[in-house]
Amino acid sequence: MAPCLALFLIWAGASVFLLLEPVNGDELLPANFSVSYKSCPETECVFPFVYENRKYFDCTRRGSIMYWCSLDTEYKENWKYCRNKDFARCYFPFIYHNKVYDNCTTLGSFNGKPWCSLSPNYDEDKVWKYC
């Protein structure tokens, strides 16, 4: 059975291939050939931004398989996919348990890793990341 199936697949593939238009790969494009495109200005993520009534302090995958961010404080369908440089940075100084921190801290870290706030006041916003 398997050899018959293999022969059928080869025949079907060859039949489709033979229906394609011939292409001359030796022809070069003219010297003055150019492609035009509309250049987009470099845009920055806006943090925090509000999307579906929730405030985001960093890139999110909400509604997507890839991280993205808004280009407006209130999401208005202006967005972009996040690159490494787009992810939120630590906010210094920040307030944690009514104390001001100018650097990352391990206080409150269950695994001892240093962390920082993504907003001026961790006590209010509860947003953070590892340093």
N, CA, C and O atoms as a DFTB+ gen file, in Angstrom:
524 C
 N C O
     1  1       0.821      -1.197       0.000
     2  2       0.000       0.000       0.000
     3  2       0.856       1.248       0.000
     4  3       0.583       2.191      -0.743
     5  1       1.905       1.261       0.841
     6  2       2.762       2.440       0.956
     7  2       3.432       2.794      -0.366
     8  3       3.480       3.976      -0.703
     9  1       3.965       1.814      -1.152
    10  2       4.576       2.186      -2.437
    11  2       3.562       2.818      -3.389
    12  3       3.909       3.733      -4.135
    13  1       2.322       2.345      -3.374
    14  2       1.296       2.923      -4.249
    15  2       1.007       4.362      -3.852
    16  3       0.856       5.230      -4.712
    17  1       0.933       4.612      -2.567
    18  2       0.676       5.959      -2.082
    19  2       1.827       6.882      -2.455
    20  3       1.608       8.019      -2.872
    21  1       3.056       6.392      -2.305
    22  2       4.229       7.196      -2.646
    23  2       4.222       7.548      -4.125
    24  3       4.490       8.693      -4.489
    25  1       3.917       6.575      -4.986
    26  2       3.863       6.845      -6.426
    27  2       2.760       7.841      -6.760
    28  3       2.940       8.711      -7.612
    29  1       1.627       7.713      -6.093
    30  2       0.530       8.652      -6.328
    31  2       0.952      10.075      -5.958
    32  3       0.679      11.019      -6.700
    33  1       1.616      10.228      -4.810
    34  2       2.049      11.558      -4.370
    35  2       3.073      12.155      -5.325
    36  3       3.036      13.354      -5.601
    37  1       3.980      11.338      -5.829
    38  2       4.958      11.822      -6.813
    39  2       4.236      12.252      -8.078
    40  3       4.531      13.319      -8.618
    41  1       3.302      11.452      -8.563
    42  2       2.549      11.788      -9.772
    43  2       1.754      13.082      -9.576
    44  3       1.735      13.944     -10.456
    45  1       1.089      13.215      -8.401
    46  2       0.284      14.409      -8.133
    47  2       1.177      15.646      -8.066
    48  3       0.825      16.694      -8.609
    49  1       2.323      15.533      -7.409
    50  2       3.238      16.670      -7.315
    51  2       3.777      17.067      -8.672
    52  3       3.859      18.256      -8.981
    53  1       4.146      16.093      -9.489
    54  2       4.664      16.384     -10.829
    55  2       3.585      17.029     -11.684
    56  3       3.879      17.939     -12.459
    57  1       2.354      16.580     -11.560
    58  2       1.259      17.161     -12.343
    59  2       1.061      18.627     -11.998
    60  3       0.871      19.454     -12.890
    61  1       1.103      18.953     -10.730
    62  2       0.942      20.347     -10.309
    63  2       2.125      21.166     -10.799
    64  3       1.941      22.280     -11.289
    65  1       3.337      20.632     -10.676
    66  2       4.537      21.347     -11.091
    67  2       4.494      21.657     -12.584
    68  3       4.894      22.743     -13.002
    69  1       4.013      20.715     -13.387
    70  2       3.972      20.917     -14.832
    71  2       2.955      21.979     -15.238
    72  3       3.059      22.532     -16.333
    73  1       1.983      22.277     -14.392
    74  2       0.985      23.292     -14.706
    75  2       1.485      24.708     -14.450
    76  3       0.861      25.672     -14.895
    77  1       2.596      24.846     -13.743
    78  2       3.112      26.171     -13.425
    79  2       3.682      26.849     -14.659
    80  3       4.177      26.189     -15.573
    81  1       3.606      28.166     -14.676
    82  2       4.172      28.940     -15.775
    83  2       5.691      28.860     -15.710
    84  3       6.267      28.875     -14.623
    85  1       6.341      28.775     -16.861
    86  2       7.804      28.739     -16.837
    87  2       8.373      30.088     -16.388
    88  3       7.806      31.141     -16.678
    89  1       9.487      30.038     -15.686
    90  2      10.148      31.247     -15.200
    91  2      11.575      31.235     -15.708
    92  3      12.267      30.221     -15.621
    93  1      12.014      32.370     -16.242
    94  2      13.375      32.478     -16.719
    95  2      14.211      33.116     -15.621
    96  3      14.195      34.338     -15.470
    97  1      14.924      32.336     -14.872
    98  2      15.722      32.841     -13.767
    99  2      16.977      33.557     -14.207
   100  3      17.651      34.176     -13.384
   101  1      17.316      33.489     -15.508
   102  2      18.525      34.159     -15.988
   103  2      18.291      35.630     -16.288
   104  3      19.248      36.390     -16.439
   105  1      17.031      36.042     -16.376
   106  2      16.752      37.448     -16.668
   107  2      17.006      38.286     -15.426
   108  3      16.564      37.940     -14.331
   109  1      17.717      39.382     -15.603
   110  2      18.006      40.284     -14.504
   111  2      17.009      41.428     -14.502
   112  3      16.421      41.754     -15.533
   113  1      16.827      42.025     -13.358
   114  2      15.974      43.208     -13.268
   115  2      16.686      44.371     -13.932
   116  3      17.916      44.417     -13.936
   117  1      15.935      45.320     -14.498
   118  2      16.579      46.488     -15.097
   119  2      17.377      47.265     -14.047
   120  3      17.064      47.214     -12.857
   121  1      18.395      47.976     -14.490
   122  2      19.280      48.704     -13.577
   123  2      18.536      49.775     -12.795
   124  3      18.919      50.095     -11.670
   125  1      17.486      50.329     -13.369
   126  2      16.761      51.410     -12.690
   127  2      15.556      50.906     -11.894
   128  3      14.697      51.700     -11.512
   129  1      15.480      49.610     -11.643
   130  2      14.362      49.046     -10.898
   131  2      14.460      49.461      -9.434
   132  3      15.529      49.380      -8.831
   133  1      13.351      49.902      -8.871
   134  2      13.348      50.268      -7.455
   135  2      12.002      49.912      -6.845
   136  3      10.986      49.830      -7.534
   137  1      12.024      49.709      -5.567
   138  2      10.810      49.419      -4.816
   139  2      10.596      50.569      -3.858
   140  3      11.507      50.954      -3.126
   141  1       9.397      51.117      -3.862
   142  2       9.131      52.215      -2.934
   143  2       8.263      51.701      -1.794
   144  3       7.446      50.798      -1.976
   145  1       8.447      52.277      -0.639
   146  2       7.638      51.920       0.514
   147  2       7.475      53.148       1.372
   148  3       8.289      54.070       1.328
   149  1       6.429      53.150       2.141
   150  2       6.174      54.267       3.037
   151  2       6.934      54.024       4.330
   152  3       6.710      53.027       5.016
   153  1       7.813      54.921       4.647
   154  2       8.606      54.793       5.857
   155  2       7.785      55.225       7.065
   156  3       7.074      56.229       7.018
   157  1       7.889      54.463       8.137
   158  2       7.182      54.811       9.365
   159  2       8.174      55.442      10.331
   160  3       9.295      54.953      10.473
   161  1       7.781      56.504      10.988
   162  2       8.690      57.084      11.976
   163  2       8.844      56.137      13.163
   164  3       7.930      55.377      13.483
   165  1       9.989      56.187      13.805
   166  2      10.223      55.356      14.987
   167  2       9.276      55.809      16.086
   168  3       9.275      56.979      16.468
   169  1       8.488      54.903      16.583
   170  2       7.510      55.249      17.611
   171  2       7.852      54.543      18.906
   172  3       8.381      53.432      18.902
   173  1       7.551      55.190      19.999
   174  2       7.854      54.657      21.322
   175  2       6.585      54.129      21.982
   176  3       5.500      54.679      21.789
   177  1       6.725      53.082      22.746
   178  2       5.616      52.591      23.559
   179  2       5.277      53.641      24.611
   180  3       6.153      54.359      25.092
   181  1       4.009      53.720      24.958
   182  2       3.565      54.641      26.002
   183  2       3.169      53.812      27.214
   184  3       2.277      52.967      27.135
   185  1       3.838      54.058      28.335
   186  2       3.508      53.370      29.583
   187  2       3.200      54.395      30.649
   188  3       3.899      55.405      30.726
   189  1       2.207      54.191      31.462
   190  2       1.220      53.118      31.339
   191  2       0.207      53.444      30.242
   192  3       0.029      54.607      29.880
   193  1      -0.448      52.420      29.722
   194  2      -1.547      52.612      28.783
   195  2      -2.737      51.790      29.252
   196  3      -2.583      50.804      29.972
   197  1      -3.917      52.206      28.837
   198  2      -5.146      51.518      29.231
   199  2      -5.695      50.778      28.020
   200  3      -5.890      51.363      26.954
   201  1      -5.941      49.486      28.196
   202  2      -6.510      48.641      27.154
   203  2      -7.595      47.793      27.797
   204  3      -7.349      47.087      28.775
   205  1      -8.793      47.868      27.242
   206  2      -9.951      47.137      27.767
   207  2     -10.096      47.343      29.278
   208  3     -10.239      46.388      30.042
   209  1     -10.056      48.609      29.684
   210  2     -10.267      49.031      31.076
   211  2      -9.222      48.505      32.058
   212  3      -9.478      48.453      33.261
   213  1      -8.072      48.122      31.570
   214  2      -6.991      47.664      32.445
   215  2      -5.733      48.464      32.129
   216  3      -5.435      48.727      30.964
   217  1      -5.000      48.845      33.162
   218  2      -3.790      49.648      32.998
   219  2      -2.579      48.727      32.860
   220  3      -2.391      47.811      33.661
   221  1      -1.759      48.981      31.831
   222  2      -0.559      48.188      31.567
   223  2       0.679      49.058      31.732
   224  3       0.743      50.175      31.220
   225  1       1.657      48.532      32.450
   226  2       2.914      49.228      32.678
   227  2       4.052      48.609      31.873
   228  3       5.198      49.049      31.971
   229  1       3.741      47.604      31.088
   230  2       4.747      46.924      30.280
   231  2       4.065      46.325      29.057
   232  3       2.838      46.332      28.960
   233  1       4.859      45.806      28.124
   234  2       4.304      45.141      26.948
   235  2       3.446      43.967      27.410
   236  3       3.699      43.378      28.461
   237  1       2.439      43.636      26.624
   238  2       1.510      42.580      27.003
   239  2       1.270      41.642      25.826
   240  3       1.513      42.000      24.674
   241  1       0.793      40.442      26.130
   242  2       0.375      39.504      25.084
   243  2      -1.143      39.366      25.078
   244  3      -1.681      38.464      24.435
   245  1      -1.817      40.229      25.769
   246  2      -3.282      40.164      25.837
   247  2      -3.861      40.272      24.430
   248  3      -3.635      41.267      23.741
   249  1      -4.598      39.269      24.007
   250  2      -5.222      39.261      22.689
   251  2      -4.258      38.977      21.552
   252  3      -4.614      39.161      20.388
   253  1      -3.039      38.531      21.860
   254  2      -2.029      38.294      20.827
   255  2      -1.091      37.183      21.295
   256  3      -1.015      36.881      22.485
   257  1      -0.385      36.585      20.351
   258  2       0.625      35.598      20.737
   259  2       1.990      36.257      20.906
   260  3       2.925      35.634      21.410
   261  1       2.106      37.518      20.485
   262  2       3.363      38.247      20.615
   263  2       3.156      39.465      21.504
   264  3       2.055      40.008      21.586
   265  1       4.225      39.888      22.169
   266  2       4.142      41.068      23.021
   267  2       3.938      42.320      22.177
   268  3       4.544      42.470      21.116
   269  1       3.074      43.221      22.660
   270  2       2.792      44.469      21.966
   271  2       2.570      45.567      23.001
   272  3       2.421      45.301      24.193
   273  1       2.552      46.806      22.514
   274  2       2.286      47.944      23.394
   275  2       1.465      48.972      22.635
   276  3       1.414      48.969      21.405
   277  1       0.835      49.837      23.380
   278  2       0.049      50.920      22.792
   279  2       0.958      52.116      22.541
   280  3       1.959      52.312      23.230
   281  1       0.594      52.902      21.550
   282  2       1.321      54.133      21.254
   283  2       0.580      55.338      21.802
   284  3       0.994      56.477      21.589
   285  1      -0.530      55.087      22.515
   286  2      -1.337      56.132      23.144
   287  2      -1.603      55.731      24.592
   288  3      -1.583      54.544      24.921
   289  1      -1.852      56.708      25.455
   290  2      -2.158      56.388      26.851
   291  2      -3.481      55.645      26.977
   292  3      -3.624      54.785      27.846
   293  1      -4.435      55.959      26.136
   294  2      -5.687      55.198      26.025
   295  2      -5.616      54.486      24.679
   296  3      -5.564      55.150      23.644
   297  1      -5.612      53.162      24.665
   298  2      -5.463      52.403      23.428
   299  2      -6.494      52.843      22.395
   300  3      -7.697      52.809      22.651
   301  1      -6.008      53.257      21.222
   302  2      -6.880      53.701      20.128
   303  2      -6.503      53.003      18.827
   304  3      -6.541      53.617      17.761
   305  1      -6.145      51.750      18.905
   306  2      -5.733      50.948      17.759
   307  2      -4.410      51.400      17.163
   308  3      -4.081      51.017      16.041
   309  1      -3.646      52.204      17.888
   310  2      -2.278      52.544      17.507
   311  2      -1.367      51.717      18.398
   312  3      -1.293      51.952      19.604
   313  1      -0.680      50.758      17.816
   314  2       0.128      49.839      18.593
   315  2       1.293      49.351      17.757
   316  3       1.368      49.617      16.558
   317  1       2.202      48.632      18.404
   318  2       3.298      47.986      17.686
   319  2       3.756      46.770      18.482
   320  3       3.515      46.675      19.685
   321  1       4.421      45.840      17.793
   322  2       5.025      44.706      18.478
   323  2       6.242      45.198      19.241
   324  3       6.972      46.066      18.763
   325  1       6.458      44.650      20.414
   326  2       7.573      45.081      21.261
   327  2       8.876      44.404      20.846
   328  3       8.922      43.211      20.546
   329  1       9.920      45.207      20.841
   330  2      11.273      44.706      20.669
   331  2      11.941      44.773      22.040
   332  3      11.355      45.301      22.985
   333  1      13.128      44.258      22.158
   334  2      13.807      44.246      23.462
   335  2      13.864      45.627      24.093
   336  3      13.672      45.768      25.301
   337  1      14.125      46.642      23.288
   338  2      14.269      47.988      23.848
   339  2      12.937      48.605      24.270
   340  3      12.924      49.638      24.938
   341  1      11.824      47.993      23.893
   342  2      10.506      48.562      24.197
   343  2       9.960      48.164      25.564
   344  3       9.087      48.849      26.097
   345  1      10.447      47.089      26.133
   346  2       9.901      46.637      27.411
   347  2      10.176      47.671      28.495
   348  3      11.179      48.383      28.454
   349  1       9.279      47.740      29.452
   350  2       9.363      48.759      30.504
   351  2      10.664      48.647      31.284
   352  3      11.203      47.560      31.492
   353  1      11.139      49.794      31.700
   354  2      12.354      49.870      32.504
   355  2      11.975      50.130      33.958
   356  3      10.868      50.573      34.261
   357  1      12.910      49.848      34.835
   358  2      12.696      50.142      36.253
   359  2      12.455      51.635      36.440
   360  3      13.042      52.467      35.748
   361  1      11.592      51.952      37.374
   362  2      11.303      53.350      37.697
   363  2      11.996      53.692      39.012
   364  3      11.697      53.106      40.052
   365  1      12.923      54.642      38.954
   366  2      13.638      55.081      40.158
   367  2      13.459      56.573      40.346
   368  3      13.452      57.309      39.359
   369  1      13.317      57.038      41.549
   370  2      13.082      56.270      42.766
   371  2      11.646      55.755      42.804
   372  3      10.767      56.307      42.143
   373  1      11.416      54.707      43.573
   374  2      10.060      54.188      43.741
   375  2       9.786      53.965      45.222
   376  3      10.703      53.841      46.033
   377  1       8.513      53.917      45.547
   378  2       8.088      53.727      46.934
   379  2       7.632      52.280      47.121
   380  3       6.828      51.762      46.345
   381  1       8.161      51.636      48.168
   382  2       7.752      50.282      48.537
   383  2       7.638      50.243      50.053
   384  3       8.610      50.515      50.758
   385  1       6.473      49.910      50.550
   386  2       6.182      49.907      51.993
   387  2       6.561      51.245      52.627
   388  3       7.203      51.310      53.675
   389  1       6.133      52.312      51.942
   390  2       6.324      53.696      52.409
   391  2       7.791      54.108      52.550
   392  3       8.098      55.067      53.258
   393  1       8.686      53.397      51.890
   394  2      10.103      53.757      51.896
   395  2      10.544      53.987      50.455
   396  3      10.090      53.293      49.545
   397  1      11.430      54.961      50.248
   398  2      11.903      55.300      48.904
   399  2      13.148      54.478      48.571
   400  3      14.083      54.393      49.367
   401  1      13.143      53.873      47.373
   402  2      14.272      53.072      46.896
   403  2      14.836      53.699      45.630
   404  3      14.094      54.053      44.714
   405  1      16.169      53.834      45.590
   406  2      16.860      54.374      44.418
   407  2      17.509      53.281      43.582
   408  3      18.039      53.552      42.505
   409  1      17.468      52.060      44.070
   410  2      18.066      50.912      43.383
   411  2      17.139      49.713      43.521
   412  3      16.142      49.751      44.243
   413  1      17.494      48.650      42.808
   414  2      16.748      47.404      42.956
   415  2      16.887      46.912      44.397
   416  3      17.870      47.208      45.077
   417  1      15.896      46.167      44.843
   418  2      15.907      45.656      46.216
   419  2      15.545      44.176      46.221
   420  3      14.880      43.682      45.310
   421  1      15.988      43.486      47.251
   422  2      15.600      42.084      47.436
   423  2      14.543      41.960      48.525
   424  3      14.031      40.869      48.774
   425  1      14.217      43.063      49.167
   426  2      13.218      43.065      50.231
   427  2      11.870      42.608      49.667
   428  3      11.386      43.167      48.683
   429  1      11.278      41.613      50.277
   430  2       9.990      41.105      49.815
   431  2      10.092      40.101      48.686
   432  3       9.071      39.574      48.244
   433  1      11.294      39.819      48.205
   434  2      11.489      38.867      47.116
   435  2      11.525      37.459      47.698
   436  3      12.381      37.161      48.530
   437  1      10.614      36.590      47.276
   438  2      10.541      35.250      47.853
   439  2      11.734      34.382      47.466
   440  3      12.027      33.404      48.153
   441  1      12.433      34.724      46.370
   442  2      13.580      33.917      45.950
   443  2      14.908      34.659      46.085
   444  3      15.948      34.151      45.667
   445  1      14.877      35.863      46.668
   446  2      16.105      36.610      46.891
   447  2      16.628      37.370      45.693
   448  3      17.680      38.003      45.777
   449  1      15.909      37.322      44.567
   450  2      16.347      38.050      43.374
   451  2      15.974      39.524      43.506
   452  3      14.891      39.847      43.994
   453  1      16.861      40.418      43.076
   454  2      16.534      41.842      43.136
   455  2      15.420      42.204      42.149
   456  3      15.340      41.644      41.055
   457  1      14.580      43.132      42.543
   458  2      13.454      43.565      41.727
   459  2      13.316      45.080      41.840
   460  3      13.939      45.722      42.686
   461  1      12.474      45.632      40.955
   462  2      12.206      47.071      40.987
   463  2      10.753      47.314      40.595
   464  3      10.082      46.431      40.061
   465  1      10.293      48.500      40.865
   466  2       8.928      48.886      40.505
   467  2       8.914      49.449      39.085
   468  3       9.907      50.009      38.620
   469  1       7.790      49.297      38.408
   470  2       7.614      49.884      37.077
   471  2       6.837      51.190      37.152
   472  3       6.544      51.805      36.127
   473  1       6.507      51.609      38.361
   474  2       5.783      52.869      38.560
   475  2       6.415      53.599      39.745
   476  3       7.202      53.007      40.483
   477  1       6.087      54.860      39.932
   478  2       6.666      55.607      41.052
   479  2       6.284      55.049      42.419
   480  3       7.024      55.219      43.388
   481  1       5.124      54.379      42.500
   482  2       4.656      53.917      43.796
   483  2       4.184      52.468      43.704
   484  3       3.067      52.196      43.264
   485  1       5.044      51.547      44.122
   486  2       4.682      50.134      44.098
   487  2       3.488      49.863      45.005
   488  3       2.642      49.030      44.680
   489  1       3.411      50.549      46.123
   490  2       2.328      50.311      47.078
   491  2       0.960      50.538      46.443
   492  3      -0.009      49.877      46.815
   493  1       0.871      51.459      45.497
   494  2      -0.405      51.739      44.820
   495  2      -0.629      50.839      43.610
   496  3      -1.714      50.281      43.444
   497  1       0.396      50.694      42.760
   498  2       0.208      50.022      41.466
   499  2       0.545      48.535      41.463
   500  3       0.014      47.784      40.646
   501  1       1.417      48.105      42.362
   502  2       1.796      46.686      42.468
   503  2       2.360      46.113      41.166
   504  3       2.108      44.953      40.840
   505  1       3.119      46.915      40.426
   506  2       3.738      46.430      39.184
   507  2       5.253      46.433      39.365
   508  3       5.828      47.401      39.863
   509  1       5.890      45.340      38.954
   510  2       7.319      45.190      39.179
   511  2       7.912      44.245      38.155
   512  3       7.196      43.609      37.382
   513  1       9.233      44.165      38.164
   514  2       9.953      43.176      37.362
   515  2      11.290      42.905      38.029
   516  3      11.765      43.700      38.839
   517  1      11.897      41.768      37.679
   518  2      13.231      41.468      38.189
   519  2      14.246      42.357      37.494
   520  3      14.098      42.699      36.321
   521  1      15.276      42.725      38.237
   522  2      16.343      43.579      37.694
   523  2      17.344      42.743      36.915
   524  3      18.314      43.279      36.381
